[in-house]
Amino acid sequence: MNSDDTIAALSALAQRTRLETFRLLVRHEPEGLAAGEVARLLGVPQNTMSTHLGVLARVGLVSGNRQSRTVIYRADLDRFRDLTLYLVKDCCGGDAKWRALEDSNL
């Protein structure tokens, strides 16, 4: 993860519907949710949800897998872990308890 990737990911999450979408998909790991179900649960029109999912997918926070005529979306927890670790990597003057976070499997 680098600064540009981090800025893009944080920018994608800096919008209420996209943040709620990502959080919803995290709660439904590892099964994921169909795009239409995400739209229904969040009360967002399907075409609008498609745009939001596209933004999240472009920055790597979600991925879609086509199953017949349905696209199942999942949160990319590894990517989110990388984002989080990038943000706290040099945290707290090198305190060992924070360095251990980097080595853990969040």
C-alpha positions, 0 to 999 in steps of 0.5 A: 500500500502506498500514499496514493492507494491510501488516499483513494481508499479513504476517499471512497469511504468518505461518503456515507452510502459507500461507508455503509456499504463496506460495513454491511459487506464486512458483516456478511463475510465470507458469504457476501451479498448480491448487489440488489440485496445490498441496495435493498438493505440500505434503501438505495436505488440499484443503479445508484448502488451499482455506482457506489460498488464500482467506486469501492471495487476500483480502489480494491475494498470490495470485489464482485463475483458473477454467479449466473445473472447475479453479482455477489460482492464481498469486502476485501478484508486483506486490502482493508488490513493493508490500509489500516496497517499503512495508517498505523505503521509508524505509530506511537514512537515504535512502541512494541505493542503497536508493532505487534499489530503489524505482525498480527492477522487482523 
